Amino acid sequence: MCRTGILQDTKRVNLMYWFAVCRILLLATQLQSAVPVERAGGDQEQPWLQLGLRSARLQSLMLDDNVEQDEVRKRLLNTDVSGTQSTRTRTRLRVIPGTRPLKFELETTGEVVSETLGLNAQAVINSSGQHQFEVLKPLWFDGSRFRTQKCYGTIQASQWPQGVSSTAGRRAPALAPLGDRLAWNQVLLMQPRINRAVAQDLSRDVLPKIDKRVEARFAELQDRWLGLQSEVGRWLPDLRVQWFACATDAEVQLSAWTVIEPAQVAGAAVRVRESEDLALCVSQSALGAVLNAVLDRELERSGGRVMTDSRLQGFRRVLQSSLSSPGAGEAGGESAGESAGESGDLGATLYSVEFAERDSVVVECAGGMLKVRLRLRIVPRAGLPSDWMLVGLSLRGEICGEGLWRVRVSGVEVSGGSDGWQRLLRGVLEELSGRQVGLEQPREYRLSGFPDVFLYLRQIESGGGVLRVSGVLRQRQTGL
């Protein structure tokens, strides 16, 4: 290896550049789930992001069982009623196929079992109740907002006396057998009226509870979704992203677009294969937009489009911390630029890297690889800068063990600029070929909000301008 000029520190250049690229890729990975997607060969006519989820699998996961114990204190049919009741409910999701926007219903079925004591002027009545109900709550999701409608349903009340003692019999014990028999017969004659009154009372009690519980849960979900959309807008302020949701005969579909034509939305759908529960397609345009947004933000902290080797050293330290303990750097609100600032002198020791003003990062999904190209030039501390060059890395995923996968650099390329600069960078980057990017990653992830549900990555494919990630949803009990 040559030992003169900037080539004296080739290994150091290699290390700094490598960690800078990894840092950008890691940040992009963190944002990928929140950013929309577009396909190659018609970038403005295809969705940025598409998610297909098998409706039957979603419905099987969305089951909620609930049991409530309540005291009963009310007045019905001029009778003071007191006692206890137990309400068991099961709520399930039902996707309505072929709807745009997406329509689904929350179906809640349940049973109310009660033991009560009724007291009026004529008698004291001990009763047992067993009441069935079925309630539907319609909801719509257009990709941006959830809309709901008041729930409705049917209630079948069955209240039966277990013992009746008349007031007259209590005053005159000799008349108790006759008085109690008359009171019992009167209660049986009023049974249809009693059941109607109980059903009406349950509708005033059960329906508002279900409505309130569902509205609260979807209000929280709406806030999270709006927060995610706001985050996308913050990272990509120049793009107006619109989200759409619908249901096909067998799947729920969610897509994000930058330019919308109704016919395009109607014809766009992710095909979920037989062996999959879900498939996510992210376009190379979206990946490129995210990477450029991340790079621009980091360069803004640096004060311009030029990044010195001293600041790259700061990126290296933050990256090493992130790889050894993911999220450690962000936990204290520390950015890569802030960490680099702690090194004191931010001036170039040997060189600086200057990135292009626009579209510094280009991403291509082709041939089973994710190709990342950076448009930059090298500015030595002493001497003339290089011409603008494209520096590319081809990344490929591979399974590396039981439940693990990793990303490797499968190739490097340098184009543009003089032969001397090309040879220099190619020589530096060749050492990266075959190396692993970051840590090995698990193929199974716990889903937030579903403590017993795990997403198992089945396959990651790259081709035709799209990165396609598919998986299956596994449910298991995590408790003892």
C-alpha positions in Angstrom: 0.0 0.0 0.0 1.2 3.5 -0.8 2.6 5.5 2.1 2.5 9.0 0.8 0.0 11.9 1.2 -3.6 11.1 2.1 -2.8 7.4 1.5 -0.9 7.2 4.7 -4.1 7.0 6.7 -6.0 4.7 4.4 -7.1 2.3 7.2 -8.3 5.3 9.3 -10.3 6.6 6.3 -11.8 3.2 5.8 -12.9 3.0 9.4 -14.4 6.5 9.6 -16.3 6.1 6.3 -17.6 2.7 7.2 -19.1 3.8 10.5 -20.6 7.0 8.9 -22.4 4.9 6.3 -23.6 2.4 9.0 -24.9 5.2 11.1 -27.0 6.5 8.3 -28.4 3.1 7.5 -29.3 2.4 11.1 -31.2 5.7 11.4 -33.0 4.9 8.2 -34.0 1.5 9.5 -35.5 3.1 12.6 -37.6 5.4 10.4 -38.6 2.9 7.7 -41.8 1.7 9.5 -43.1 5.2 9.6 -42.5 6.3 6.1 -44.4 5.8 2.9 -43.2 4.0 -0.3 -43.0 4.2 -4.1 -41.9 1.8 -6.9 -39.4 2.2 -9.6 -40.3 2.6 -13.2 -43.1 5.1 -12.5 -42.1 6.5 -9.1 -44.9 9.1 -9.1 -47.6 6.6 -10.1 -47.1 3.9 -7.5 -47.5 3.9 -3.8 -44.6 4.7 -1.5 -45.7 2.0 1.0 -48.1 -0.8 0.8 -49.1 -3.2 3.6 -51.3 -6.3 3.1 -52.6 -8.2 6.1 -54.7 -11.3 5.9 -58.1 -10.5 7.3 -58.7 -13.9 8.8 -55.5 -13.7 10.8 -56.2 -10.2 12.0 -59.6 -11.3 13.2 -58.2 -14.3 15.0 -55.8 -12.1 17.0 -58.4 -9.4 17.8 -60.2 -11.2 20.6 -60.8 -9.5 23.9 -62.4 -11.3 26.9 -63.6 -9.3 29.9 -65.3 -10.0 33.2 -66.8 -7.3 35.5 -68.4 -7.6 38.9 -70.9 -4.9 39.9 -73.3 -4.1 42.7 -76.9 -3.6 41.7 -78.9 -0.7 43.2 -81.8 0.6 41.2 -85.5 1.0 41.0 -87.6 -0.9 38.4 -91.4 -1.1 38.2 -91.8 0.6 41.5 -89.5 -2.0 43.1 -86.2 -1.2 44.9 -83.7 -3.8 43.5 -80.3 -4.5 45.1 -77.8 -7.3 44.7 -74.8 -8.3 42.6 -74.2 -9.1 38.9 -71.4 -10.5 36.8 -70.9 -9.4 33.2 -68.8 -11.6 30.8 -68.0 -10.2 27.4 -66.1 -11.3 24.3 -65.2 -8.7 21.7 -64.0 -9.7 18.2 -63.1 -7.8 15.1 -65.0 -8.5 11.8 -63.6 -7.0 8.6 -66.2 -6.2 6.0 -64.7 -7.4 2.7 -64.6 -5.3 -0.4 -65.0 -1.9 1.4 -63.2 1.4 0.5 -62.6 3.0 2.9 -62.0 0.1 5.2 -65.0 -0.8 7.2 -65.0 -3.2 10.2 -67.2 -4.0 13.1 -66.5 -4.8 16.7 -68.9 -7.5 17.7 -69.4 -7.9 21.5 -71.3 -10.8 22.9 -71.9 -11.5 26.5 -73.9 -12.7 29.4 -75.0 -11.0 32.6 -75.7 -13.2 35.6 -77.4 -11.5 38.6 -78.7 -12.4 42.1 -81.0 -9.6 43.3 -83.5 -8.8 46.0 -86.6 -6.8 45.1 -88.7 -4.9 47.7 -92.0 -3.2 47.0 -95.3 -2.6 48.9 -96.7 -6.0 48.1 -93.8 -8.5 48.4 -90.1 -9.3 48.8 -88.8 -11.1 45.7 -85.5 -13.1 45.4 -84.6 -13.4 41.8 -81.9 -14.9 39.5 -81.1 -13.4 36.1 -79.3 -14.7 33.1 -79.3 -12.2 30.2 -77.7 -12.5 26.8 -76.7 -9.6 24.6 -75.0 -9.0 21.2 -73.7 -5.6 20.3 -72.2 -4.3 17.0 -70.0 -1.2 16.9 -69.3 0.0 13.2 -66.0 1.7 12.5 -64.4 3.1 9.3 -60.7 3.9 8.6 -59.8 5.8 5.4 -56.0 5.7 6.1 -55.9 9.0 7.9 -58.7 8.9 10.5 -61.0 6.5 12.3 -64.7 7.2 12.3 -67.2 5.5 14.6 -70.9 5.1 15.0 -72.9 4.4 18.1 -73.3 0.8 18.9 -76.5 -1.1 18.6 -77.7 -4.7 19.2 -80.1 -7.1 20.9 -80.6 -8.1 24.5 -82.6 -11.1 25.7 -83.4 -10.8 29.4 -84.5 -13.8 31.6 -85.3 -12.9 35.2 -86.9 -15.6 37.3 -88.1 -15.5 40.9 -86.5 -17.9 43.3 -88.6 -17.0 46.3 -91.5 -14.6 47.0 -92.9 -13.5 50.4 -95.9 -11.3 50.7 -96.1 -8.2 52.9 -99.5 -9.3 54.1 -98.1 -12.7 55.2 -95.4 -10.9 57.2 -98.0 -8.9 59.1 -100.3 -11.9 59.7 -98.4 -15.2 59.7 -101.6 -17.2 59.5 -102.2 -15.7 56.1 -98.6 -16.2 54.9 -99.1 -19.4 52.8 -102.0 -17.8 50.9 -100.5 -14.4 50.6 -97.1 -15.8 49.4 -98.9 -18.0 46.8 -100.9 -15.1 45.5 -97.7 -12.9 45.3 -95.8 -15.7 43.5 -98.6 -16.0 40.9 -98.7 -12.2 40.4 -94.9 -12.2 39.8 -95.2 -15.0 37.2 -98.0 -13.0 35.4 -95.8 -10.0 35.3 -92.8 -11.9 34.1 -92.9 -10.7 30.4 -93.2 -7.1 31.7 -90.3 -7.6 34.1 -88.1 -9.1 31.4 -88.8 -6.1 29.1 -87.9 -3.7 31.9 -84.7 -5.5 32.7 -83.7 -5.5 29.0 -84.3 -1.8 28.7 -82.3 -1.2 31.9 -79.4 -3.3 30.6 -79.4 -1.4 27.3 -79.0 1.8 29.3 -76.2 0.2 31.2 -74.3 -2.2 28.9 -74.4 -0.2 25.6 -72.8 3.0 27.0 -70.1 1.0 28.7 -69.1 -0.7 25.5 -69.3 2.5 23.6 -67.1 4.3 26.1 -64.5 1.5 26.2 -64.3 1.3 22.4 -64.2 5.0 21.8 -61.4 5.4 24.3 -59.3 2.7 22.7 -59.7 4.1 19.2 -59.1 7.7 20.3 -55.8 6.5 21.7 -55.1 4.7 18.4 -56.0 7.8 16.4 -53.6 9.9 18.5 -50.8 7.5 17.8 -51.5 7.3 14.1 -51.7 11.1 13.8 -48.4 11.4 15.7 -46.8 9.0 13.2 -48.1 11.0 10.3 -46.8 14.2 11.9 -43.4 12.5 12.3 -43.4 11.6 8.6 -44.2 15.2 7.7 -41.4 16.5 10.0 -38.8 14.3 8.3 -40.1 14.8 4.8 -41.6 18.4 4.8 -41.5 18.8 1.0 -43.7 15.8 0.4 -47.4 15.6 0.8 -48.2 12.0 1.7 -51.7 10.6 1.6 -52.8 7.4 3.3 -55.5 5.1 2.1 -57.1 1.9 3.6 -59.4 -0.6 2.1 -60.4 -4.3 2.4 -60.2 -6.8 -0.5 -62.0 -10.2 -0.3 -59.3 -11.7 1.9 -57.0 -8.9 3.1 -56.7 -5.5 4.7 -54.7 -3.1 2.6 -52.9 0.1 3.7 -51.0 2.3 1.2 -49.3 5.7 1.2 -49.1 7.9 -1.9 -47.5 11.2 -3.0 -49.6 11.7 -6.1 -53.1 10.3 -6.1 -55.4 9.2 -8.8 -58.5 7.3 -7.7 -58.0 4.6 -10.4 -54.5 4.0 -9.1 -55.6 3.5 -5.5 -58.3 1.2 -6.6 -55.9 -1.0 -8.5 -53.1 -1.1 -6.0 -52.9 -4.1 -3.7 -50.2 -6.2 -2.0 -50.5 -9.9 -2.8 -50.1 -11.9 0.4 -48.9 -15.4 -0.4 -50.4 -18.6 1.1 -47.5 -19.0 3.5 -47.7 -15.4 4.8 -49.9 -13.4 7.1 -48.7 -10.1 6.0 -46.4 -8.4 3.4 -44.9 -4.9 3.5 -43.6 -3.3 0.3 -41.4 -0.2 0.6 -40.2 1.5 -2.6 -36.7 2.5 -3.3 -37.9 6.1 -3.6 -39.1 6.0 0.0 -35.9 4.5 1.2 -33.9 7.1 -0.7 -36.1 9.9 0.7 -35.5 8.7 4.3 -31.8 8.3 3.9 -31.5 11.8 2.3 -33.6 13.3 5.2 -31.4 11.6 7.8 -28.2 12.7 6.1 -29.5 16.3 5.6 -30.4 16.5 9.3 -27.0 15.3 10.4 -25.2 17.6 8.0 -27.4 20.5 9.3 -26.0 19.9 12.7 -22.5 20.0 11.2 -23.2 23.4 9.8 -23.1 22.6 6.1 -22.7 19.9 3.4 -19.1 19.2 4.5 -18.3 16.6 7.2 -14.8 16.6 8.7 -12.9 13.4 9.7 -13.1 14.6 13.3 -16.9 14.6 13.2 -16.9 11.2 11.5 -14.9 10.0 14.5 -17.8 11.2 16.7 -20.2 9.2 14.5 -18.1 6.2 15.0 -18.3 6.5 18.8 -22.1 6.9 18.7 -22.5 4.0 16.3 -20.3 1.7 18.5 -22.5 2.7 21.5 -25.7 2.0 19.5 -24.5 -1.4 18.4 -23.4 -2.5 21.9 -26.6 -1.1 23.5 -29.3 -0.2 20.9 -31.0 3.0 21.7 -28.4 4.1 24.3 -27.4 7.1 22.3 -31.0 8.3 21.9 -32.0 7.6 25.5 -30.3 10.7 26.7 -31.3 12.8 23.7 -27.8 12.7 22.3 -27.3 13.0 18.6 -24.4 12.0 16.5 -23.5 15.6 15.9 -23.6 16.5 19.6 -21.4 13.5 20.5 -19.0 14.6 17.8 -19.0 18.1 19.3 -17.6 16.7 22.5 -14.3 15.9 20.7 -13.3 19.6 20.9 -11.6 20.5 17.6 -14.0 19.8 14.7 -11.5 20.9 12.1 -10.3 18.3 9.5 -7.2 16.4 10.5 -6.5 15.0 7.1 -9.6 15.4 4.9 -13.3 16.2 4.8 -16.2 14.7 2.9 -18.5 17.0 1.0 -22.0 15.7 0.0 -24.0 16.9 -3.0 -26.6 19.6 -2.4 -29.6 17.5 -3.4 -30.2 13.7 -3.6 -26.9 12.8 -2.0 -28.2 9.3 -1.4 -29.7 7.0 -4.2 -31.2 3.7 -3.3 -31.9 0.9 -5.7 -33.7 -2.4 -5.0 -32.6 -4.9 -7.6 -31.2 -8.4 -8.1 -31.9 -9.4 -4.5 -29.8 -6.6 -3.1 -30.2 -3.2 -1.6 -27.8 -0.8 -3.3 -26.9 2.4 -1.6 -25.0 5.1 -3.5 -23.6 8.3 -2.0 -22.7 11.3 -4.2 -19.7 13.0 -2.6 -16.2 14.3 -3.1 -13.1 14.2 -0.9 -11.6 17.5 0.2 -8.1 17.0 1.5 -6.8 19.4 4.2 -4.0 20.3 1.8 -4.6 20.0 -1.9 -7.4 20.2 -4.5 -10.7 18.3 -3.9 -11.7 15.3 -6.0 -14.3 15.4 -8.7 -17.9 14.4 -7.7 -18.1 10.6 -7.4 -20.7 8.0 -6.7 -19.7 5.6 -4.0 -21.9 2.5 -3.7 -22.4 -0.4 -1.4 -24.5 -3.5 -2.3 -26.1 -5.0 0.8 -27.6 -8.5 1.1 -29.3 -10.2 4.0 -28.7 -13.8 5.0 -29.8 -16.2 7.7 -26.9 -16.8 10.1 -28.3 -19.1 12.8 -31.3 -20.3 14.8 -33.8 -17.4 14.6 -31.1 -14.8 13.5 -30.3 -12.9 10.3 -27.7 -10.3 9.3 -26.7 -7.9 6.6 -23.4 -8.2 4.7 -21.7 -5.9 2.2 -21.7 -8.0 -1.0 -20.0 -5.5 -3.2 -18.6 -2.0 -3.6 -18.4 0.3 -6.6 -16.9 3.8 -7.3 -17.7 5.8 -10.4 -17.0 9.4 -11.6 -13.9 11.5 -10.9 -10.3 10.8 -12.0 -8.8 7.4 -12.1 -6.5 8.2 -9.2 -9.4 9.1 -6.8 -11.4 6.1 -8.0 -8.5 3.8 -7.3 -8.0 5.3 -3.9 -11.6 5.0 -2.8 -12.0 1.6 -4.4 -9.0 0.3 -2.5 -10.5 1.6 0.8 -13.9 0.2 0.1 -12.8 -3.2 -1.1 -11.9 -4.0 2.5 -15.6 -3.6 3.4 -16.7 -6.3 0.9 -18.0 -9.4 2.8 -18.2 -7.5 6.1 -21.3 -7.6 8.4 -23.3 -4.4 8.9 -24.2 -3.9 12.5 -25.2 -6.8 14.8 -27.1 -10.0 14.0 -30.8 -9.4 14.3 -33.6 -11.7 15.6 -36.2 -12.9 13.1 -39.0 -12.7 15.7 -40.3 -9.5 17.3 -43.0 -8.8 19.9 -45.7 -6.6 18.6 -46.4 -3.4 20.6 -49.9 -3.5 22.0 -50.2 -7.3 21.6 -48.2 -8.9 24.5 -48.8 -12.4 23.3 -48.3 -11.8 19.5 -45.0 -12.1 17.7 -44.0 -11.2 14.2 -41.7 -13.8 12.6 -39.9 -12.5 9.5 -40.3 -15.0 6.8 -38.5 -13.4 3.8 -37.0 -10.1 2.7 -36.8 -9.6 -1.0 -35.4 -6.8 -3.1 -36.2 -6.3 -6.8 -38.2 -4.2 -9.2 -37.6 -1.1 -7.2 -39.3 -2.5 -4.1 -38.1 -3.9 -0.8 -40.6 -6.6 0.2 -40.8 -7.9 3.8 -43.1 -10.7 4.6 -43.9 -12.5 7.9 -46.3 -14.6 9.9 -48.0 -13.7 13.2 -47.5 -16.2 16.0 -49.6 -16.1 19.2 -48.5 -17.8 22.4 -49.0 -17.4 26.1 -46.1 -15.5 27.7 -47.3 -15.8 31.3 -46.6 -18.7 33.7 
